[in-house]
Amino acid sequence: MTAARRGARSTALALTLGAVTLAAACSSPTSAPARRVARATPTTSTPSTTTTSTLPSAVPTTIPAPVVPAAGWSHPATALPPAGGFTSLSCISDVFCLAAGGGSNQADAAASTGPGAVAAWDGATWSAATSYFATSPGAAPPPWLPAIACTGGPLCAVVDGSGHTSLGDGTNWLPPVPLAAAPVPAPNPADPGPGHVGSRTAAVACATSQACAYVDNTGHAATMHGTTWSAPQVFTTQVGASTVDLFQTGRVGVACASTSSCTALVGDTALDWDGTSWAASAGPWGASATSGDTAVSCPSPGTCTAVHGTSVSTRTPGTGWSTPRPIDANGGLDAVSCPSSAVCVAADAHGNVLRAAGSTWGPPQKVVPTATAYTGVGTGLSCPSEQFCMVLTGDGDYATYQGSPATAPTGA
């Protein structure tokens, strides 16, 4: 990154911090070295070296992981993940991405825990992760599967399955605060309660630096105005003769196209924000979506693309969700990012990405190794423009896309 770009970014950070009176960073960075992206475009298979963590000590271990670079994608590289792995990714440009993780994800190979952490990418290297949420903040538990969303400024919101939120710029963070208490309906019989894999997840999306939306997998939805979060609105469903809370085992999705248009998916229910309140309607997958990860991206109001399992579903203004269409026989679709109404990129839990131009999806292309340490945290994917994307696994393996994906891909 040039000195001018670094200076511009520093000025933006200072302005943002002054606007929201952020606290200083909670802890000093670790000593783990950042790794430079190895940009390459060969068409033959080249062994790539990745680094994962021997849990829970986080000692780097070198593992050969040959991956054929897909057109436009870099060789996979690795950033050492925090204890708990990377759980979410948000990029606002090709020189500024933030990855959240740490905490207690209840889903990795050794059940490791650590502080909630955020690492920044500047277009070439990852910073060491800084803590925003202590391991034991008083009586509160460590964060569960943190999710992050960033907008220009930059200003970022981090939320997690324990109902806490924090605002920051990637380096400096306000202390995490819990959302206001909400009415608690009868528990869903499918909900095993806190402490089980996939039992407490949350998602966040920000339309502007003053407007964000939160949803969790037990049917709580809230919005941020300025720097203040509303009390959650609670959504329920019928199970037999009982009214119980919504529940989805796994990651949920939320996307905001504007301050008056946000869409979330929790199991078989879609939640839509119109600038005043949330409303529930039928989701695209029905009861099959109550287990597994779901993701949604909305490049413009009313226009959304969602993925789950092997399938994709779309919605346009004035229409319902389309019949789910299989696009990935590997299954495990858990991330989608649509930088425009013409282009979408999806990712699955096996290190594959798929690209769509219009309604035509290309075949899965493996761009990063399949996670082996943090296997249950899902995939991070962020495409701030048609010319740039990043995909990141819980293990810290990542790849970047540079180019223009506007032309139709090969495949159905």
Secondary structure, DSSP 8 states (H G I E B T S, - for coil): --HHHHHHHHHHHHHHHHHHT----SS---------------SS-B--EEEEEETTTTEEEEEE--B---TTB---EE----TT-EEEEEEEETTEEEEEEEEE-S-STT--EEEEEEEEE-SS-B---EEEE-SS-TTS---SS-EEEEETTTEEEEE-TTSEEEEESSS-B---EE-------B--TT---TTSTTSS-EEEEEEETTEEEEEETTSEEEEEETTEE---EE-EEEETTEEEE---BS--EEEEEETTEEEEEETTEEEEE-SS-EEEEE-SSGGGGGBS-EEEEEEETTEEEEEEBTEEEEE-TT------EE--TT--EEEEE-SSSSEEEEEETTSEEEEEETTEE---EE-S---SSSTTS--EEEEEETTEEEEE-TTSEEEEEES-TTS--S--
